[in-house]
Amino acid sequence: MAGERPILYIAGDVHLRGDEPASGGFAAFLRHLADLPPARLVLLGDLFEYWLETRGSLMRYHDVLDRLRGLRRAGWQLDLVLGNRELTAGRQLAVASGCSMHWPSLTVTLGPTTLRVVHGDRICHDPAYHFFAAWMRSFWHRSWQDLHPAFLQDAVARGMRSLSRGTVRSAPAKSVARPPRVFIDRRRVQACGRGVDALVAGHIHQSWRRTIGGVDVLLVGDWPGGRGHWIEGFSDGRLERVARDFSTSAAPA
């Protein structure tokens, strides 16, 4: 309906590094939301390049955390579905961001439509990652991690991210022809989408809408450079994918 404003925004996979301003598209997006009547913003994970429950993380990402709390004070409902970059997130992130925390999913009613929002890692076939994620979320790992000073935790996290990016960059060209180790698992999609009208996910850094195993699946997309992707939901249950280049303008029209 012309002139109708969205009542729901879903975004994710921003991967803020913290060594640069919370600028670019995502900051412009948050400024745009701040000028609108309060609605609901759901972040489906990987808001950060990595998050640690330390004062260093609070300082590194203070700009975007301040903006999110500003939305909360203005009456916005904020939700964060934890992604694989927030495996160690806890109470500090909830307080600092003003978000209600959810894992592994969040169910949202949008008029006649019921959505399930997930980060997306759990609908992919990636056995090694699922084992790693289970360990990272375990009581034993959290207890072990708490024994180490914050600077050491940060050094380990930075090293793991550098190793991960280096592995991707150094992969031989011939590996492209091999069957991918990580792919969307139809059975996982069906299990995750059971009982809802649509499944909204991220993680894969793509934006599309398809039917997989009888489930209406929407991938939100990521935030490369100054370009952002998100989904807008309306009171009649409509879902629209949005892409906008913020590098040439401060905010969407």
C-alpha positions in Angstrom: 0.0 0.0 0.0 1.4 3.4 -1.0 2.7 5.5 1.8 2.6 2.6 4.4 5.6 2.5 6.6 7.3 -0.8 7.5 6.8 -1.9 11.1 9.7 -4.4 11.0 13.3 -4.1 9.7 15.6 -7.1 9.6 19.4 -6.7 8.9 22.6 -8.6 9.7 26.1 -9.6 8.7 27.5 -6.1 9.1 30.8 -7.4 10.4 31.9 -4.1 12.1 35.6 -4.3 12.6 35.9 -1.6 15.4 39.2 -0.2 14.0 37.2 2.2 11.9 34.2 4.4 12.6 30.8 2.7 12.7 30.4 4.5 9.5 29.5 3.5 6.0 26.1 2.1 5.2 25.1 0.8 8.6 25.6 4.0 10.5 23.6 5.8 7.8 20.9 3.1 8.1 20.7 3.6 11.9 20.5 7.4 11.4 17.7 6.9 9.0 15.8 4.7 11.4 16.2 7.3 14.2 14.2 9.8 12.0 11.3 7.4 11.6 8.4 6.5 14.0 9.5 3.7 16.4 9.2 0.2 14.9 11.0 -3.1 15.4 14.6 -3.8 14.4 15.8 -7.4 14.3 19.5 -8.0 13.9 20.1 -11.6 12.8 23.7 -11.8 13.9 27.3 -11.1 12.9 26.9 -7.5 13.7 30.6 -7.5 14.7 33.7 -9.0 13.2 33.9 -10.7 16.6 32.5 -10.0 20.0 34.1 -10.7 23.4 32.5 -10.0 26.8 35.2 -7.5 27.7 35.6 -3.8 28.2 37.7 -3.7 25.0 34.7 -4.8 22.9 32.5 -2.2 24.6 35.0 0.5 23.7 35.8 -0.8 20.2 32.1 -0.8 19.1 30.9 2.1 21.3 29.6 4.2 18.3 27.2 1.6 17.0 26.2 0.5 20.5 25.4 4.2 21.4 23.2 4.4 18.2 21.3 1.3 19.1 20.6 2.4 22.6 19.4 5.7 21.2 16.9 3.8 19.1 15.8 1.9 22.2 15.3 5.2 24.1 13.2 6.5 21.2 10.8 3.6 21.6 12.2 1.1 19.1 12.0 -2.6 19.9 15.4 -4.1 19.4 16.3 -7.8 19.0 19.6 -9.6 18.3 19.7 -13.2 17.2 23.2 -14.3 18.0 25.4 -15.2 15.0 28.7 -17.1 14.8 30.6 -13.8 15.5 28.7 -13.5 18.8 29.3 -17.0 20.1 30.6 -15.6 23.4 28.1 -12.8 23.8 26.2 -12.4 27.1 24.8 -9.8 29.5 27.3 -7.1 28.6 26.3 -7.0 25.0 22.6 -7.0 25.9 23.0 -4.0 28.2 25.4 -2.1 25.9 23.2 -2.5 22.8 19.7 -2.3 24.4 18.8 -5.5 22.5 16.9 -8.5 23.7 19.1 -11.5 22.9 17.9 -14.6 21.2 19.4 -17.9 20.2 19.1 -20.0 18.1 16.0 -18.3 16.6 13.3 -15.6 17.0 9.7 -16.0 16.0 7.9 -12.8 14.9 4.2 -12.3 14.0 3.7 -9.8 11.2 0.0 -9.4 10.6 -1.2 -12.8 9.2 2.4 -13.9 8.6 4.6 -15.8 11.1 8.3 -15.5 10.6 11.2 -17.4 12.1 14.5 -15.3 12.0 17.7 -17.2 12.3 21.3 -16.3 11.7 21.7 -19.0 9.1 24.7 -21.0 10.2 22.5 -23.7 11.6 20.7 -24.3 8.2 24.0 -25.0 6.5 25.8 -28.3 6.2 29.2 -27.7 7.9 30.0 -30.4 10.4 33.3 -28.9 11.5 31.8 -25.6 12.2 28.8 -27.1 14.1 31.3 -28.9 16.4 33.3 -25.7 16.9 30.2 -23.7 17.7 29.0 -26.2 20.2 32.4 -26.1 22.0 32.4 -22.3 22.0 29.0 -22.1 23.6 29.8 -24.8 26.2 30.1 -24.2 29.9 33.7 -25.6 29.8 34.9 -23.2 27.1 33.3 -20.2 28.8 34.9 -21.2 32.1 38.2 -21.6 30.4 38.0 -18.3 28.6 37.1 -16.4 31.8 40.5 -17.6 33.3 42.4 -15.5 30.7 42.9 -11.7 30.7 41.0 -9.7 28.1 44.1 -8.7 26.1 44.9 -12.4 25.6 41.3 -13.2 24.5 41.4 -10.4 22.0 44.8 -11.5 20.6 43.4 -15.1 20.1 40.3 -13.8 18.4 42.2 -11.5 16.1 44.6 -14.3 15.2 41.7 -16.7 14.4 40.0 -14.1 12.2 43.2 -13.3 10.3 43.8 -17.1 9.8 40.3 -17.5 8.5 40.5 -14.6 6.1 44.0 -15.8 4.9 42.7 -19.3 4.3 39.9 -17.9 2.1 42.3 -15.7 0.1 44.9 -18.4 -0.4 42.5 -21.1 -1.6 43.6 -22.4 -5.0 41.5 -21.6 -8.0 40.9 -25.2 -8.8 39.1 -25.6 -5.4 36.2 -23.7 -7.0 35.3 -26.7 -9.0 35.0 -29.0 -6.0 31.7 -29.5 -4.3 31.3 -26.9 -1.6 31.9 -28.0 2.0 29.3 -25.5 3.2 25.8 -25.4 1.6 22.2 -24.9 2.6 20.8 -28.2 3.9 17.3 -28.8 2.8 16.4 -31.0 5.8 17.7 -28.3 8.2 15.7 -25.7 6.4 12.6 -27.8 6.8 13.2 -28.4 10.4 13.8 -24.8 11.1 10.9 -23.6 9.1 8.4 -25.9 10.6 5.2 -24.2 11.9 5.9 -20.8 10.3 5.1 -19.1 7.0 8.6 -17.9 6.2 12.2 -18.4 7.3 14.5 -15.3 7.3 18.3 -16.0 7.5 21.7 -14.4 6.9 25.2 -15.8 7.3 25.6 -16.6 3.6 26.0 -13.0 2.5 23.5 -13.3 -0.3 20.1 -11.7 -0.9 17.4 -13.8 -2.5 14.0 -15.4 -1.9 13.4 -19.0 -2.8 11.3 -22.0 -1.8 13.5 -24.8 -0.3 11.8 -28.0 0.7 8.5 -26.3 0.8 9.7 -23.5 3.0 9.7 -19.8 1.9 13.3 -18.7 2.6 14.5 -15.2 2.4 18.2 -14.4 2.7 18.8 -10.9 3.9 22.3 -10.1 2.5 25.3 -8.3 4.0 26.9 -4.8 4.1 29.9 -4.7 1.7 31.5 -1.3 1.6 28.8 1.3 1.6 26.1 -1.0 0.3 23.5 -2.3 2.6 20.8 -5.1 2.4 17.9 -5.5 4.7 14.3 -6.7 4.8 11.2 -4.5 5.5 8.0 -6.0 6.9 4.6 -4.5 6.7 1.4 -4.9 8.8 -0.3 -7.0 6.1 2.5 -9.6 6.3 4.4 -8.4 3.2 8.2 -8.8 3.2 10.3 -6.8 0.8 14.1 -7.1 0.3 15.9 -3.7 0.1 19.3 -2.9 -1.2 20.8 0.6 -1.0 24.1 2.2 -1.8 25.0 4.6 1.0 28.3 5.6 -0.4 26.8 8.5 -2.4 24.0 9.5 0.0 23.7 9.8 3.7 20.4 7.8 4.0 17.8 6.1 1.9 15.0 8.3 0.5 
